[in-house]
Amino acid sequence: MSFNALVVDKDEAGAVSAGVEAITEDRLPEGDVTVAVEYSTLNYKDGLCLGSGGGLVRAWPHVPGIDFAGTVEASSDPRYAPGDKVVLTGWRVGEVRWGGYAQKARVMADWLVPLPQGLTTRDAMAVGTAGFTAMLAVMALEDHGLKPGNGPVLVTGAAGGVGSVATAILAKLGHEVAAVTGRPETEAYLKGLGASRIVAREEIAETVKRPLESETWAGCVDAVGGAMLARVLGQMKYGASVAAVGLAGGAALPATVVPFLLRAVNLLGIDSVMRPYEDRVRAWSRIAADLPMDKLTGMVVPARLADLPELGKAILAGEVRGRVVVDVNA
């Protein structure tokens, strides 16, 4: 029996195309668990896989989608049974292995997490890798001493997926959130998520000659990297931490070690792809408890499989706000 999938392929001339196709279950990769996918989402990595060069794809044809949520249809692993609701993010699914842009997916049981109580599969994909990463970043800052009342917490790239969820979580936890954006039209959106202050990107987009500036931020979730991260490091309070989650502004870090030596600043690297199972369960439990679902609803942009090629271009161009939730059965 066939089902729909968004398939990207490359022809002999190297041109990449993407379109919805009917495929059969025997084309799915090997794995312990077959999932009837209900929702997926759109991340920057998905945009790369859908792009003109195929980005992270290693073998053709390919089904992208690094996240999905749905219902177990068949399982050879005792941890999961038909009817169980599950979530998958990371593990290079959708990159080197077929992913969630299909009505069915087959994966290893170790990569799945039970859907937390209180969340629907649609909620889980409104969170997705972006929200999961944001929660990991907040948890890392907390593990290094961040508490409400310590001072303002900066979120860079705040209108993007990670930034949107980080802003909402931090605000709900009682933090004063300063949201950085280069798009003035997103100010009302960010304040609706709980940001108490909007910082124009140009205010901190460039490095300065001074390695240290006034102590301003009690913590930071940084999705930009590059020159902005270098600048932010010099503005952190003594002993404060920056959780680095992205590199939209570049991979180079034109900084000095002075903030680390004289202010004991911590730079925390956040990986969501290969995160151990226990950390995943902890983060998803926190998401269910600490992410305001009413704010989450306001972030959602609904989409279908057929919409993804154009949305992939949009996310690479920085034109997607909030969280795209893909109903694979629409």
Secondary structure per residue as TSV (DSSP state, phi and psi in degrees):
chain	resnum	aa	ss	phi	psi
A	1	M	-	360.0	134.3
A	2	S	E	-89.5	161.5
A	3	F	E	-146.2	164.5
A	4	N	E	-88.8	142.7
A	5	A	E	-147.0	149.0
A	6	L	E	-89.8	111.3
A	7	V	E	-108.0	129.1
A	8	V	E	-105.0	140.6
A	9	D	E	-143.5	160.3
A	10	K	E	-124.5	131.1
A	11	D	-	-87.6	179.9
A	12	E	T	-63.5	-24.0
A	13	A	T	-85.3	-4.0
A	14	G	-	91.6	4.7
A	15	A	-	-79.9	133.7
A	16	V	E	-99.6	134.3
A	17	S	E	-127.8	156.2
A	18	A	E	-140.3	134.5
A	19	G	E	-164.7	159.8
A	20	V	E	-78.1	129.4
A	21	E	E	-130.7	154.9
A	22	A	E	-90.1	121.1
A	23	I	E	-126.7	167.4
A	24	T	E	-108.6	158.6
A	25	E	G	-63.1	-25.9
A	26	D	G	-68.2	-10.0
A	27	R	G	-88.1	-10.0
A	28	L	S	-68.0	151.0
A	29	P	-	-68.9	166.3
A	30	E	-	-68.7	152.8
A	31	G	-	176.3	172.5
A	32	D	S	-84.7	-29.3
A	33	V	E	-132.3	130.1
A	34	T	E	-102.6	129.0
A	35	V	E	-117.2	131.9
A	36	A	E	-80.8	103.7
A	37	V	E	-72.1	137.5
A	38	E	E	-108.4	-44.4
A	39	Y	E	-140.4	149.6
A	40	S	E	-132.0	-167.6
A	41	T	E	-152.3	-177.3
A	42	L	-	-122.4	124.5
A	43	N	-	-123.0	168.8
A	44	Y	H	-58.0	-40.3
A	45	K	H	-61.0	-37.5
A	46	D	H	-64.1	-39.9
A	47	G	H	-58.7	-40.3
A	48	L	H	-63.6	-42.2
A	49	C	H	-68.2	-28.9
A	50	L	H	-87.7	-10.1
A	51	G	S	-72.8	178.3
A	52	S	T	-63.1	-27.1
A	53	G	T	-98.8	-6.9
A	54	G	-	85.3	-6.9
A	55	G	T	50.4	-110.5
A	56	L	T	-88.2	-1.6
A	57	V	-	-67.9	135.1
A	58	R	-	-110.0	-22.7
A	59	A	S	-141.0	141.7
A	60	W	S	-115.5	148.6
A	61	P	S	-69.6	167.1
A	62	H	B	-144.0	146.9
A	63	V	-	-111.3	110.2
A	64	P	-	-74.3	-168.8
A	65	G	-	108.0	91.5
A	66	I	S	-81.1	-7.5
A	67	D	E	-128.8	149.3
A	68	F	E	-161.3	160.1
A	69	A	E	-140.6	143.3
A	70	G	E	-176.7	-156.3
A	71	T	E	-118.7	132.5
A	72	V	E	-62.4	129.6
A	73	E	E	-102.5	-37.0
A	74	A	E	-152.9	145.8
A	75	S	E	-151.6	135.0
A	76	S	S	-101.7	5.9
A	77	D	S	-107.9	132.0
A	78	P	T	-66.5	-14.5
A	79	R	T	-73.1	-20.6
A	80	Y	-	-130.9	141.5
A	81	A	-	-129.5	156.1
A	82	P	T	-52.3	134.3
A	83	G	T	100.7	-17.6
A	84	D	-	-68.7	140.1
A	85	K	E	-91.2	133.1
A	86	V	E	-138.1	161.0
A	87	V	E	-130.1	142.7
A	88	L	E	-131.4	131.7
A	89	T	E	-137.5	143.5
A	90	G	-	79.4	-152.2
A	91	W	T	60.7	18.8
A	92	R	T	65.8	13.8
A	93	V	B	-65.1	139.3
A	94	G	T	84.9	-11.5
A	95	E	T	-107.9	-72.6
A	96	V	T	-97.1	-6.8
A	97	R	B	-134.8	148.1
A	98	W	-	-56.0	140.6
A	99	G	-	-117.9	-146.3
A	100	G	S	-92.9	3.0
A	101	Y	S	-84.4	56.2
A	102	A	B	-160.0	162.7
A	103	Q	S	-78.6	-10.8
A	104	K	E	-141.5	149.7
A	105	A	E	-144.1	149.6
A	106	R	E	-127.9	126.1
A	107	V	E	-141.8	175.5
A	108	M	-	-79.4	143.1
A	109	A	G	-61.1	-33.5
A	110	D	G	-60.4	-21.5
A	111	W	G	-87.0	-12.4
A	112	L	E	-90.7	157.1
A	113	V	E	-130.7	136.7
A	114	P	E	-60.7	140.2
A	115	L	-	-62.5	125.4
A	116	P	-	-63.9	147.9
A	117	Q	T	-61.7	137.3
A	118	G	T	97.2	-11.3
A	119	L	-	-111.0	143.0
A	120	T	-	-92.0	168.1
A	121	T	H	-63.8	-31.9
A	122	R	H	-67.9	-42.6
A	123	D	H	-56.5	-44.6
A	124	A	H	-60.9	-34.9
A	125	M	H	-84.2	-19.5
A	126	A	H	-66.9	-29.3
A	127	V	H	-78.5	-64.4
A	128	G	H	57.0	-165.9
A	129	T	H	-58.9	-38.0
A	130	A	H	-61.4	-49.4
A	131	G	H	-70.1	-37.0
A	132	F	H	-60.4	-44.1
A	133	T	H	-64.0	-41.5
A	134	A	H	-60.1	-42.2
A	135	M	H	-66.2	-40.8
A	136	L	H	-59.7	-39.1
A	137	A	H	-65.2	-45.4
A	138	V	H	-62.1	-43.1
A	139	M	H	-62.0	-39.6
A	140	A	H	-64.8	-41.5
A	141	L	H	-63.3	-41.7
A	142	E	H	-63.5	-42.3
A	143	D	H	-62.9	-21.5
A	144	H	T	-105.2	22.5
A	145	G	T	104.3	-2.4
A	146	L	-	-68.9	129.5
A	147	K	-	-137.9	152.3
A	148	P	T	-56.4	137.6
A	149	G	T	98.7	-12.3
A	150	N	S	-69.6	-22.4
A	151	G	-	136.2	177.8
A	152	P	-	-66.4	143.5
A	153	V	E	-108.9	127.3
A	154	L	E	-90.1	137.3
A	155	V	E	-124.4	115.3
A	156	T	T	-91.5	155.4
A	157	G	T	57.5	40.5
A	158	A	T	-67.1	-25.2
A	159	A	T	-84.1	-8.1
A	160	G	S	-77.7	-177.4
A	161	G	H	-62.1	-52.7
A	162	V	H	-63.8	-47.2
A	163	G	H	-62.4	-39.8
A	164	S	H	-60.8	-48.5
A	165	V	H	-69.2	-40.5
A	166	A	H	-60.3	-42.1
A	167	T	H	-60.9	-46.2
A	168	A	H	-65.2	-42.5
A	169	I	H	-65.7	-49.2
A	170	L	H	-60.8	-41.0
A	171	A	H	-64.8	-42.0
A	172	K	H	-64.5	-32.8
A	173	L	T	-77.0	-3.4
A	174	G	T	99.7	11.3
A	175	H	-	-86.1	150.7
A	176	E	-	-82.6	117.6
A	177	V	E	-107.4	127.0
A	178	A	E	-106.0	116.9
A	179	A	E	-102.8	126.1
A	180	V	E	-95.6	130.1
A	181	T	E	-149.9	149.1
A	182	G	S	-99.1	5.5
A	183	R	-	-117.8	98.7
A	184	P	G	-56.3	-27.4
A	185	E	G	-69.5	-10.6
A	186	T	G	-92.1	2.1
A	187	E	H	-58.6	-47.7
A	188	A	H	-64.1	-39.8
A	189	Y	H	-58.7	-48.0
A	190	L	H	-68.3	-38.0
A	191	K	H	-67.5	-32.6
A	192	G	H	-65.0	-28.2
A	193	L	H	-79.2	-13.5
A	194	G	T	120.4	-0.1
A	195	A	-	-64.4	132.7
A	196	S	S	-95.9	-11.1
A	197	R	E	-149.8	139.4
A	198	I	E	-108.2	128.3
A	199	V	E	-110.9	120.7
A	200	A	E	-66.6	136.2
A	201	R	H	-54.1	-39.6
A	202	E	H	-64.6	-17.8
A	203	E	H	-67.8	-29.1
A	204	I	H	-132.6	21.2
A	205	A	S	-81.3	-15.7
A	206	E	S	-121.1	149.4
A	207	T	-	-73.4	158.0
A	208	V	-	-122.5	165.4
A	209	K	S	-70.0	-29.6
A	210	R	-	-75.5	126.7
A	211	P	S	-72.7	-20.3
A	212	L	-	-129.5	137.8
A	213	E	-	-120.3	-170.5
A	214	S	-	-59.6	141.1
A	215	E	-	-70.7	113.8
A	216	T	-	-120.3	-45.7
A	217	W	E	-106.0	134.5
A	218	A	E	-83.7	-14.1
A	219	G	E	-174.1	166.0
A	220	C	E	-154.0	135.3
A	221	V	E	-105.5	113.0
A	222	D	E	-111.3	118.0
A	223	A	S	-105.3	5.8
A	224	V	-	-106.2	-46.2
A	225	G	-	71.6	-157.5
A	226	G	H	57.4	-144.8
A	227	A	H	-62.4	-34.8
A	228	M	H	-64.9	-43.4
A	229	L	H	-61.5	-42.2
A	230	A	H	-58.4	-42.9
A	231	R	H	-66.5	-43.6
A	232	V	H	-63.0	-37.8
A	233	L	H	-56.1	-36.3
A	234	G	T	-78.5	-4.6
A	235	Q	T	-109.7	1.5
A	236	M	E	-76.1	149.1
A	237	K	E	-69.6	162.8
A	238	Y	E	-58.4	128.5
A	239	G	E	76.7	2.8
A	240	A	E	-78.5	168.1
A	241	S	E	-128.3	150.0
A	242	V	E	-116.5	125.4
A	243	A	E	-95.9	112.5
A	244	A	E	-92.4	119.5
A	245	V	-	-120.8	-6.6
A	246	G	-	-162.1	176.6
A	247	L	-	-142.9	41.2
A	248	A	T	-59.0	-27.2
A	249	G	T	-95.6	6.4
A	250	G	-	119.9	155.6
A	251	A	S	-87.0	-22.2
A	252	A	-	-71.7	148.3
A	253	L	-	-125.1	92.8
A	254	P	-	-81.0	65.0
A	255	A	-	-122.4	172.1
A	256	T	-	-111.9	171.0
A	257	V	S	-84.6	-1.5
A	258	V	H	-56.0	-46.4
A	259	P	H	-58.7	-32.7
A	260	F	H	-73.4	-36.1
A	261	L	H	-85.0	-39.6
A	262	L	H	-96.9	-21.2
A	263	R	S	-120.8	3.5
A	264	A	-	54.7	37.1
A	265	V	-	-71.6	142.2
A	266	N	E	-108.3	132.3
A	267	L	E	-108.7	112.8
A	268	L	E	-106.2	119.6
A	269	G	E	-83.4	130.7
A	270	I	-	-113.5	113.1
A	271	D	-	-109.6	132.1
A	272	S	-	-110.4	-10.1
A	273	V	S	-76.0	-48.3
A	274	M	S	-107.5	21.5
A	275	R	-	-59.7	134.7
A	276	P	-	-61.7	155.4
A	277	Y	H	-55.3	-44.4
A	278	E	H	-61.8	-41.0
A	279	D	H	-64.7	-37.2
A	280	R	H	-64.3	-46.1
A	281	V	H	-62.5	-42.6
A	282	R	H	-61.6	-44.9
A	283	A	H	-65.8	-43.4
A	284	W	H	-66.8	-33.2
A	285	S	H	-64.9	-40.6
A	286	R	H	-66.8	-38.0
A	287	I	H	-59.6	-46.5
A	288	A	H	-61.4	-31.7
A	289	A	H	-88.9	-36.7
A	290	D	H	-114.0	-6.4
A	291	L	S	-94.2	117.5
A	292	P	-	-67.5	114.4
A	293	M	H	-65.5	-28.5
A	294	D	H	-66.3	-35.8
A	295	K	H	-69.6	-37.6
A	296	L	H	-59.6	-43.1
A	297	T	H	-58.8	-36.9
A	298	G	H	-69.5	-17.0
A	299	M	H	-85.8	-17.2
A	300	V	E	-78.6	132.4
A	301	V	E	-114.3	111.7
A	302	P	E	-74.2	149.0
A	303	A	E	-152.3	164.2
A	304	R	E	-115.7	168.9
A	305	L	G	-55.0	-41.6
A	306	A	G	-66.1	-19.3
A	307	D	G	-81.7	-14.9
A	308	L	H	-66.8	-37.8
A	309	P	H	-55.7	-43.7
A	310	E	H	-72.1	-38.2
A	311	L	H	-66.2	-32.4
A	312	G	H	-60.5	-42.1
A	313	K	H	-63.6	-40.0
A	314	A	H	-65.8	-40.2
A	315	I	H	-70.7	-32.6
A	316	L	H	-68.5	-27.7
A	317	A	T	-88.5	3.3
A	318	G	T	72.5	26.2
A	319	E	-	-105.9	8.8
A	320	V	-	-104.1	127.0
A	321	R	-	-106.8	137.1
A	322	G	S	73.6	-140.3
A	323	R	E	-125.5	121.7
A	324	V	E	-84.6	123.0
A	325	V	E	-111.6	122.5
A	326	V	E	-102.0	116.6
A	327	D	E	-85.1	103.4
A	328	V	T	-72.1	-11.5
A	329	N	T	-101.6	3.5
A	330	A	-	-82.1	360.0
